[in-house]
Amino acid sequence: MMIPTFFGISLVIFVVLNLAPGRPGAQQSADLGQQARNQDTEESYRIFREQFDLDKPVLFNTRFALPRASVLTDVEIAAGERPASAAEKIAAQNRLEDDGQYAVPHLVSIMRDADAARSTKVRDAAAYFLRLSAPRRLLHPFDRHPSRGVRAYNDAVQNEAAKLRDLRYALDAPEEEKRRVVVAWERWYDAHRDRFHYPFMDELRIFFFDTRFARYWANLLCLDFGVSLVNREPVLATLFSKLKYSLSLSVASLLLSYLIAVPLGVFSAVRKGSRADRVLTLLLFMLYSLPSFFVATLLLYYFSEGSDYPSLRWFPTGGFQSPGAAGMTTLGSIGDVLRHLALPLLCLTSGLLDVIRADYVRTARAKGLPELLVIGKHALRNALLPILTLLAGLLPAILGGSVIIEYIFGIPGMGLWVVDAIYQRDYNVVLVVELFSTILVLVGILLTDLSYAVVDPRIRYE
Amino acid sequence: MIAGGSDVEFAVTEGREQSSYTEVVLRELRKSRTTVVGLWCIALLVLLAVYAPLLSLDQPILWDAGRGVSMPLFPALFNRLLFENSIDVFFNLLLVLSPLYVAVGLFVRGARARRFGGRAKVLGALSLVHLAVFSAVAPEQFGPLPNPLHRSSHVVAYRIRADELAAAGQAPRAIFPLHRYGYRETNPEESVQPPSRRHPFGTDTEGRDVLARMIYGTRVSLTIGVIAVAIYVAIGVVLGALAGYFGGLIDSVISRFIEVMICFPSFFLILTLAAVIEKRSIFHVMAIIGVTSWTGVARLVRAEFLKHRELEYTQAAVALGIPTRRIIFRHILPNAIAPVLVTATFGIAAAILVESSLSFLGIGDLSVASWGETLNTGRAEGKPWLIIAPGLAIFFVVTVFNLVGEGLRDALDPKLRSR
C-alpha cells in the first residue's frame, strides 16, 4: 500500500519539477551568450540541472538520431543567417546547448561545409556550440570524496576539456587562425569518432535511460538529492540535521494540544450547554480563527527580549537554543530550549485546540453522556479512535503551519530552510523538503493505522 | 413531443423543490443570530471591496476650482497608473456598473422579469456582460486584446493641489473620498509614521497609507477566497462525481490519486509550486491554492455519489434513458452539493489565510495590497500599527467566513443542529 502511494508522490513531484523554470536569463541574452548573464541564477540553474538533468528530454531520448538538417537550421538561426524573432533565436540556442554531445558530429560537418562555402557566420556559430558541447560532463561534480575510478575519469575529462578550451578564436581573429582551429576540430573529431557513434544496444539504453524521468528515478533510488546552492553540501545530510528541530516542534505541539484539548472536551461534554461551555466554545473558536502568524508576531513584539516594555521581556526573540547552550547542564539546556519554544508552541497549539476538542465532544456525545460518566475508561478508549483518525489529518497541517512559525521565530528547522531556499532559488532543497515532508506524513498515517489495532483489538491487519 | 414535455415538467418540479429547500435552509440560517451577523459582515466586506475608491483615493468625486465642474474619480478608475491590477479593474467596473445591477434587481421583477426568463436569468446575463467587458479591459495578463478603457494618462495629485489652492485663499469646491490616499501612493518622506490624523493607521516603509491598503486588501482577500475555492470545488466535484458514479477502475484510479495528494502537506506543496513559478501574480497564487486543495471536496462528493447512485430516483433516471451527464450534473449533484457548500465556505477562510501567509513570507504578489505583506513589514520593523491593523483584518474576515460556515453546516445538516 505504501509503495504505490510513494510512487504516486514521486510522480507528482516529478511533474512539479518539470514546471520549474528552464534556462534562466532566457529573456536577456539574445546574442551568443556574450552578455554577462546573471551569475547567481546561472549557477543555481547549473546545480539544479546537474541534479535533475534538465537538459535531457522528459520521457524518451531520440537524440542519437538527430537529423543534420535540424541542427543546421538551428545553427543558422543562432548565427542570424535566417530571419527569426529574438525568442526563436533563444530557443534555437537552447536546443543546441541541450543537444550537447549528440549534436557534435553534425556541428563538425556543418563547420567544415560552412568553411568551404565561406559562410563565416555559420561557421563561427558552429564552432561556438562545438566548444560548448564537445567536452564530456564530469561525474558527480559536487562529491567531495569521489571514488578512485570516478576521480580518474574526471581527471581525464578535465584534461581533455582544457585542451578543447584552446580550440577557439576571437571573432575578429585573422582568417588563417580560424582555419587552423577548424582543422584542429576536424582532427580531434576524427580521433574520437567512435565516441559519437552508438551501437544498437547503446541506442536502446539512451532511448530509455538517458532521460529526465529515468535519471530522476535513479537519483531517488540512490537517495541522491544533489547539493545545496548555498554551501555545496549534500542536501540530505542537512535535511537530517534540520529534521530534529521541526520534529520536536510539531510533536511537542501535538502532544500539548491533545493534553489540553481532551480534558476541555470532556468538560464540554459533561457540562453541555452551560455558560462555561459556551464561553469555552467561543474562546476556542476565536483562537482557531486567529492567524498563527499574527499571534506570533504580536507575542514576539510584546513578550520577547526586543519588547518596548521592559517588564514584559520574558522570552528570547527566536532561535532554538541560546548561543552558549553547549556549556549548560542537561537540565539547564532543556530549560533553555523550553524557554525558546514556549511562544512558538503556544502559537501552534492554539489553532489545534478547537479542532481536536470539537471532534472529541462530538464522539463523546454520540456515545452518550451517562456512559462517559459511568465508565470513563471505556468511553475514553472508544473516543480515541476518531482522535487517532484526526491525527493523521492534522499532520500535514502542523508541518505546514510550522513553516511560518519557524520563519517568525528563527528556528532553524525545515520550514525556515525551505523559505530561505525559495528566496535563493535553491531548487534541490525545495524539492527534497517537499519529498521528505510528504514521507513524514505518509509514515504518520501508517503509524496511525497501526495504532488503531492497539486501541481497538477488533481491528486487525493481515 | 412527449419526451420534450416531460423534460419541461421535470425542470419545473426540480426548480420548485430546490427553491423550497433553499427556503428551508435560509430559515434555518436566520435562526442563528451569529450566522445572520456573519452574513451581514460578508455583505459589508463586499460593499467595502466594490466601493473602495469612494472611500479612499486621491481623486475627488466632484472638483470645481473655478474652471467648471469635473469628476476626476471616474476616469481615474481605469487609469493604469492608479490601478494596475486586474482585481482592481474588475471591482472598479463593478462599481461603475453597480447602479445597473441595483436597478435590474429592483425593477425587473414579476411579469417583466418573466418575459426574460426570471430575474436570476437577467442578473446572470448582466454579470456575463460584465465579465465580457472585464476581459476586454483587463490588463495584459488576460490575453492579446487591446484595451479600450484601461489607459495610462497623467495623474493629478488633487490632495496637494487642493491644499495649495486653499493656502492661496482660493479653496476649491470639491467632494473627496472619505480618506484621501490611494493604496499605491508612495511617499519616502513619510515612511513608517505612527497613526496620526492624516494617516489614521500610520504608514509603511514606503510611506504608503496603511488604512488605504487595508481597504483595498478586502478586494484581494475576497477575490482570492472566492476564485481559489471555485477552482478547487470545480476540480473536486468533477473528479469526485466521476469516481463515485462510475466506480470500478475510474474510482480506484481517482481514489489512489486522492490518497497521494492527501499525503502532501498542502502548505509545502503550495510553497514548492510558488517557488518554481518565476513571475508570480495573484492569479498564480489562486491557481496554486486551487490545484492543491481539492481532495477534501472530491472525497465528499465521491461519498455522496456512492450513496445517491443506489437511490431510486437515480435508478428511475437511468431507466428513463436520461443521458449520464445529465444524471450526474442535474439529478445527483444538486442533492449532493450541500456538504460541498459548507466545505467551500470554510475553504474561503482557509484560502484567505494561505494567501496572507504566502505574502507574509514574501512569496506572494507584491503589486497588490495584501494584508499579509503589511503584517510582515510590521514584523520586520517592529511597529505595532503595522501588525495590529492587518492582523485584525485577516482575523475578522476569517472569523466571519468560519462563522457563516458553521451556521451553514448546522442549517444544512439537521443531525448536527443540536451542537
Interface residues (C-beta under 8 A of the other chain):
Chain A: P4 T5 G8 I9 L11 V12 V16 L17 L19 A20 P21 F285 M286 Y288 S289 L290 P291 F293 F294 T297 L298 L300 Y301 G306 V361 R362 L395 P396 A397 L399 G400 G401 V403 I404 Y407 I408 V418 V419 A421 I422 Y423 R425 Y427 V430 L431 V433 E434 S437 T438 V441 L442 I445
Chain B: R256 F257 E259 V260 M261 I262 C263 F264 P265 S266 F267 F268 L269 L271 T272 L273 A274 A275 V276 I277 E278 A349 L353 S356 S357 F360 L361 G362 I363 G372 L375 G378 R379 G382 P384 I387 I388 P390 G391 I394 F395 V398 T399 N402 E406 R419
